[in-house]
Amino acid sequence: MRLAAVRVFVRDLVSAQLFYQQTLGFKLKHGDAGAGYCVFDAGSADLVLESVASDAPEQALVGRFTGLSFVAADIRARHAALSAAGVPFSGAPEQQPWGGWLATLVDPAGNQLQLVQYPG
């Protein structure tokens, strides 16, 4: 088996699509606000953004820690560039006990994602 896709839930798909496509730089594969979803090429798996209706049970999945990490070759430079573009972070990149670095950013829906730089 292999991971095929991950899903992130949002309330405003238009702003989310702009953020993931233009700010984070993911390539849109298909979908749009009219379809209620967008699929982005995120390297080894697809990243799927799904619009959630205001009365849907998935509302509980919007604006939370997602557990998703995206590799950054130079996390300090990527953090600086995204911060300059207005992306909110919970703090500066921090070295982890296992030797790598993490920085947590927040998308327009309040979902928390991480940048990771592996050691060595």
Buried (B, 14 or more C-beta within 10 A) or exposed (E): EEEEEEBBBBBBBBBBBEBBBEBBEBEBEEBEBEEEBBBBEBEEBBBBBBBBEEEBEEEEBBBEEBEBBBEBEEBBEBBEEBBEEEBEBEEEBEEEEEEBBBBBBBBBBEBBBBBBBEEE
